[in-house]
Amino acid sequence: MSVENIKTDKELKGAYLTGERPLFHGKKLHIEQTIFNDGESPLKESRDIVLENSSFQWKYPLWYCKHVDVKECTWFDMARAGVWYTDDISVRDSIVEAPKNFRRCRGVTLTNVNFPNAEETLWNCTDVNLSYVQAHGDYFAMNCKNMQLDDSAVQLLCDRVEGNLLAAKQELDKLHLLHPTGILTAEQIVNAVSDSSRYDVYALMDTIALGQSERCIKILNVLRQEGTEPPIVLWALTREIRTLYAIRQGIDRGLAYETICQKERIWGKRKQTLKRCAERLSISTLEDLLKTSQYLDKVIKGMGTGSPWLMLSDIAITLSGKRLQLTSFS
């Protein structure tokens, strides 16, 4: 059956669920504005499920499920191994922060989905359809079968192109010449994509950490021209602000920086660049940026006045170490 035709007869709205398997073996549920907090496998072996504006914060939320329609939801970092052994699932306009998601699934449709940590994600799945998917991580879509990509819309962003949409499109065009018939496999796509520097939200975060304000504006302009939605950029900026806030608080309290990095899951070269970035920003500035981000979220949702892209520029420039005060709000 198509998930667009799921019929539900029970509604759950505004719930805060904890504990193991709170909705185990659920059927015909319409779940909205619900937080799945701690507790494993909240929807294990469920079927005919519609999920909207909800979030998963712990492991194994959708295992052995059938006929699932997901819209505007978030899998947070600890919602690891979130979707395994599930058949007929559609996910739209969502963010999956957790790695190792979508394993051994059948009938997977992903539309406008962002995977900022796509490590070991979408493995051994069958009948996969991707449109406007951003994936940043190693071994994305390994061993998938019957994978279809919307030739005019797919944004399969792998580490090897560093989010470079133009580079990915050029490589896909080459693949089309090499394989004019049949369905392209994930292995063919990943193997064909060349190393290439590009502009994406991850490049924007790196540029902010390095204090390169002019390049920040250039990247934001490219993102806008390429059709990147403001909520994606705001999500990345807000996450960076919170990380910098935690670093700055830890430093001010005299904590060892290595301890801060372990707690905030900061690795590799980002350790020093984020430390320098945090040191040039005050706690009050970061608190102001969090307030600005909250207001911008309302603007994007039509509940406030202002230009989203102008406000995004203001936040990015301030994080890079300069203050333009492009926007004001009450």
C-alpha positions as CSV (number, residue, x, y, z in Angstrom):
1,M,0.0,0.0,0.0
2,S,1.0,3.6,-0.4
3,V,1.8,5.5,2.8
4,E,-0.2,8.4,1.3
5,N,-3.3,6.3,1.8
6,I,-2.8,5.3,5.4
7,K,-6.0,5.4,7.4
8,T,-5.7,6.1,11.1
9,D,-8.3,5.9,13.8
10,K,-6.3,7.0,16.9
11,E,-4.7,10.4,17.5
12,L,-1.8,11.2,19.8
13,K,-0.9,14.9,20.0
14,G,1.5,16.9,22.3
15,A,2.7,13.8,24.2
16,Y,6.0,13.3,26.0
17,L,6.8,9.6,26.1
18,T,9.4,7.9,28.2
19,G,10.3,4.3,29.0
20,E,10.7,1.3,26.8
21,R,8.2,0.5,24.1
22,P,5.4,2.9,25.0
23,L,3.6,2.3,21.7
24,F,4.7,-1.2,21.0
25,H,2.7,-2.9,18.3
26,G,0.7,0.3,17.7
27,K,-1.7,0.3,14.8
28,K,-3.5,3.1,12.8
29,L,-1.9,5.9,14.9
30,H,-1.7,9.6,13.9
31,I,1.1,11.0,16.1
32,E,1.7,14.8,16.1
33,Q,3.9,17.2,18.1
34,T,5.2,14.3,20.3
35,I,8.6,13.8,21.9
36,F,9.9,10.3,22.2
37,N,12.4,10.8,25.0
38,D,14.4,8.1,26.8
39,G,13.4,4.5,26.4
40,E,14.2,2.1,23.5
41,S,12.0,0.9,20.7
42,P,9.0,3.2,21.3
43,L,7.2,2.1,18.1
44,K,8.6,-1.4,17.5
45,E,6.5,-3.6,15.3
46,S,3.9,-0.9,14.6
47,R,2.0,-0.4,11.4
48,D,-0.1,2.2,9.6
49,I,1.6,5.1,11.4
50,V,1.5,8.8,10.5
51,L,4.1,11.0,12.3
52,E,4.2,14.8,12.1
53,N,6.3,17.5,13.8
54,S,7.7,15.0,16.3
55,S,11.2,14.0,17.5
56,F,13.0,10.9,18.5
57,Q,15.7,11.2,21.2
58,W,16.6,7.6,22.0
59,K,17.5,4.4,20.2
60,Y,15.6,2.0,17.9
61,P,12.4,4.0,17.4
62,L,11.1,2.3,14.3
63,W,12.1,-1.3,14.0
64,Y,10.1,-4.0,12.2
65,C,7.4,-1.5,11.2
66,K,5.2,-1.3,8.2
67,H,3.5,1.5,6.3
68,V,4.9,4.6,8.0
69,D,4.5,8.2,6.8
70,V,6.8,10.8,8.5
71,K,6.7,14.6,8.0
72,E,8.8,17.3,9.6
73,C,10.4,15.1,12.2
74,T,13.8,14.9,13.8
75,W,16.0,12.0,14.9
76,F,18.4,13.5,17.4
77,D,22.0,12.2,17.8
78,M,21.1,9.4,20.3
79,A,18.3,8.0,18.1
80,R,20.8,5.7,16.6
81,A,19.9,2.7,14.6
82,G,16.5,4.4,14.3
83,V,14.9,2.7,11.4
84,W,15.7,-1.0,10.8
85,Y,13.8,-3.8,9.2
86,T,10.9,-1.5,8.3
87,D,8.9,-1.8,5.1
88,D,7.1,1.0,3.2
89,I,8.3,4.2,4.9
90,S,8.2,7.7,3.5
91,V,10.1,10.5,5.2
92,R,9.7,14.2,4.1
93,D,11.1,17.5,5.3
94,S,13.0,16.0,8.1
95,I,16.4,15.9,9.8
96,V,18.2,12.7,10.8
97,E,21.1,13.6,13.1
98,A,21.8,10.1,14.3
99,P,24.1,7.7,12.4
100,K,23.4,4.1,11.3
101,N,19.8,4.8,10.3
102,F,17.8,2.9,7.7
103,R,19.2,-0.6,7.6
104,R,17.6,-3.6,5.8
105,C,14.5,-1.7,4.9
106,R,12.3,-2.1,1.9
107,G,10.3,0.6,0.1
108,V,12.1,3.7,1.4
109,T,11.1,7.1,0.0
110,L,13.2,10.1,1.3
111,T,12.3,13.6,0.2
112,N,14.0,16.8,1.4
113,V,15.8,14.9,4.2
114,N,19.1,16.1,5.7
115,F,21.6,13.5,7.2
116,P,24.3,15.7,8.8
117,N,25.9,12.5,10.1
118,A,25.2,9.8,7.6
119,E,27.8,7.4,8.7
120,E,26.8,3.8,7.9
121,T,23.3,5.0,6.9
122,L,21.0,3.5,4.4
123,W,22.6,0.1,4.2
124,N,21.2,-3.1,2.5
125,C,17.9,-1.4,1.6
126,T,15.8,-2.3,-1.4
127,D,13.5,-0.1,-3.5
128,V,14.8,3.2,-2.4
129,N,13.7,6.6,-3.9
130,L,15.7,9.7,-3.1
131,S,14.8,13.3,-3.8
132,Y,16.6,16.4,-2.4
133,V,18.6,14.3,0.1
134,Q,21.7,15.7,1.8
135,A,24.0,13.1,3.2
136,H,27.3,13.9,4.9
137,G,29.2,10.8,6.1
138,D,31.1,7.7,5.1
139,Y,29.6,4.7,3.3
140,F,26.2,6.2,2.7
141,A,23.7,3.9,0.8
142,M,26.0,0.9,0.7
143,N,24.7,-2.3,-0.8
144,C,21.3,-0.9,-1.6
145,K,19.3,-2.4,-4.5
146,N,16.8,-0.9,-6.9
147,M,17.7,2.7,-5.9
148,Q,16.0,5.5,-7.9
149,L,17.1,9.1,-7.9
150,D,15.1,12.0,-9.3
151,D,17.4,13.2,-12.1
152,S,16.2,16.8,-11.8
153,A,16.1,17.0,-8.0
154,V,18.5,14.7,-6.2
155,Q,21.0,16.3,-3.9
156,L,23.0,13.4,-2.8
157,L,25.8,15.1,-0.9
158,C,28.6,12.7,0.1
159,D,31.9,13.5,1.9
160,R,33.8,13.0,-1.4
161,V,32.1,16.1,-2.9
162,E,31.8,17.9,0.4
163,G,28.3,18.9,-0.3
164,N,29.1,20.2,-3.8
165,L,25.7,20.0,-5.6
166,L,27.1,21.0,-9.0
167,A,30.0,18.5,-8.8
168,A,27.5,15.7,-7.8
169,K,25.2,16.6,-10.7
170,Q,28.1,16.6,-13.2
171,E,29.2,13.1,-12.0
172,L,25.6,11.8,-12.2
173,D,25.5,13.1,-15.8
174,K,28.7,11.1,-16.5
175,L,27.0,8.1,-15.0
176,H,24.0,8.5,-17.2
177,L,26.3,8.4,-20.2
178,L,28.1,5.3,-18.9
179,H,24.8,3.6,-17.9
180,P,22.1,4.9,-20.2
181,T,19.6,2.2,-19.1
182,G,18.7,0.6,-15.8
183,I,18.8,1.9,-12.3
184,L,22.0,3.4,-10.9
185,T,23.3,1.7,-7.8
186,A,24.6,3.5,-4.7
187,E,28.0,1.9,-5.3
188,Q,28.2,3.3,-8.8
189,I,27.3,6.8,-7.6
190,V,29.7,6.9,-4.7
191,N,32.6,5.4,-6.7
192,A,32.0,7.9,-9.5
193,V,31.8,11.1,-7.5
194,S,35.1,13.1,-7.5
195,D,36.7,15.0,-4.6
196,S,35.4,18.5,-4.9
197,S,35.1,21.6,-2.7
198,R,31.7,23.1,-2.5
199,Y,29.5,25.4,-0.6
200,D,27.0,23.8,1.9
201,V,26.0,24.4,5.5
202,Y,29.0,22.4,6.7
203,A,31.4,24.7,4.7
204,L,29.5,27.6,6.3
205,M,30.2,26.3,9.8
206,D,33.9,25.8,9.0
207,T,34.1,29.3,7.6
208,I,32.4,30.8,10.7
209,A,34.8,29.0,13.0
210,L,37.8,30.4,11.0
211,G,36.4,33.9,11.3
212,Q,36.1,34.4,7.5
213,S,33.1,36.8,7.5
214,E,33.3,37.7,3.8
215,R,33.3,34.1,2.7
216,C,30.3,33.5,5.0
217,I,28.3,36.0,3.0
218,K,29.4,34.3,-0.2
219,I,28.4,30.9,1.0
220,L,25.0,32.1,2.2
221,N,24.4,33.7,-1.2
222,V,25.2,30.5,-3.0
223,L,23.0,28.5,-0.6
224,R,20.1,30.9,-1.3
225,Q,20.7,30.7,-5.1
226,E,20.8,26.9,-5.0
227,G,17.4,26.8,-3.2
228,T,18.5,25.7,0.2
229,E,15.7,26.2,2.7
230,P,16.3,28.7,5.6
231,P,15.3,26.1,8.3
232,I,18.2,23.9,7.2
233,V,20.7,26.8,7.6
234,L,19.1,27.9,10.9
235,W,19.3,24.4,12.3
236,A,23.0,24.3,11.5
237,L,23.7,27.7,12.9
238,T,21.7,27.1,16.1
239,R,23.5,23.8,16.7
240,E,26.8,25.6,16.3
241,I,25.8,28.4,18.7
242,R,24.8,25.9,21.4
243,T,28.1,24.1,20.9
244,L,30.1,27.3,21.2
245,Y,28.0,28.3,24.2
246,A,28.9,25.0,26.0
247,I,32.5,25.5,25.1
248,R,32.6,29.1,26.4
249,Q,30.8,28.1,29.6
250,G,33.2,25.2,30.2
251,I,36.3,27.4,29.6
252,D,34.9,30.1,32.0
253,R,34.4,27.5,34.7
254,G,38.0,26.2,34.3
255,L,37.2,22.8,32.8
256,A,39.8,21.1,30.8
257,Y,39.2,21.7,27.1
258,E,39.6,18.0,26.2
259,T,36.8,17.2,28.7
260,I,34.6,19.8,27.0
261,C,35.3,18.3,23.6
262,Q,34.4,14.8,24.8
263,K,31.2,15.9,26.3
264,E,30.2,17.9,23.2
265,R,31.5,15.3,20.8
266,I,34.0,17.6,19.1
267,W,36.7,15.7,17.2
268,G,39.7,16.3,14.9
269,K,40.6,19.6,13.5
270,R,37.4,21.3,14.8
271,K,38.7,21.2,18.3
272,Q,41.1,24.1,17.9
273,T,39.0,26.1,15.4
274,L,35.9,26.0,17.7
275,K,38.0,26.9,20.7
276,R,39.3,30.0,19.0
277,C,35.8,30.8,17.8
278,A,34.4,30.5,21.3
279,E,37.2,32.6,22.8
280,R,36.3,35.5,20.7
281,L,32.6,35.5,21.6
282,S,31.2,36.4,25.0
283,I,28.5,34.5,26.8
284,S,26.1,37.4,26.4
285,T,26.7,37.5,22.6
286,L,26.0,33.8,22.3
287,E,22.8,34.2,24.5
288,D,21.7,37.0,22.2
289,L,22.3,34.8,19.2
290,L,20.2,32.1,20.7
291,K,17.3,34.6,21.2
292,T,17.8,35.8,17.6
293,S,17.6,32.2,16.4
294,Q,14.4,31.6,18.3
295,Y,12.8,34.7,16.8
296,L,14.0,33.8,13.3
297,D,12.3,30.4,13.7
298,K,9.1,32.3,14.2
299,V,9.8,34.5,11.2
300,I,10.3,31.4,9.0
301,K,7.0,30.0,10.3
302,G,5.2,33.2,9.5
303,M,4.7,34.3,13.1
304,G,7.2,37.3,13.0
305,T,8.4,40.0,10.6
306,G,11.8,40.1,9.0
307,S,13.9,38.8,6.2
308,P,15.1,35.2,7.0
309,W,18.2,35.4,4.8
310,L,19.2,38.8,6.2
311,M,18.8,37.5,9.7
312,L,20.8,34.3,8.8
313,S,23.6,36.6,7.5
314,D,23.5,38.6,10.7
315,I,23.9,35.5,12.9
316,A,26.7,34.1,10.7
317,I,28.7,37.3,10.6
318,T,28.3,37.8,14.4
319,L,29.6,34.2,15.0
320,S,32.5,34.9,12.7
321,G,33.6,37.7,15.1
322,K,32.0,40.8,13.6
323,R,28.7,42.6,14.5
324,L,26.7,44.2,11.7
325,Q,23.3,44.4,13.4
326,L,21.4,43.9,10.2
327,T,18.2,43.1,12.0
328,S,16.3,44.2,15.0
329,F,13.3,42.7,16.8
330,S,11.3,43.1,20.0
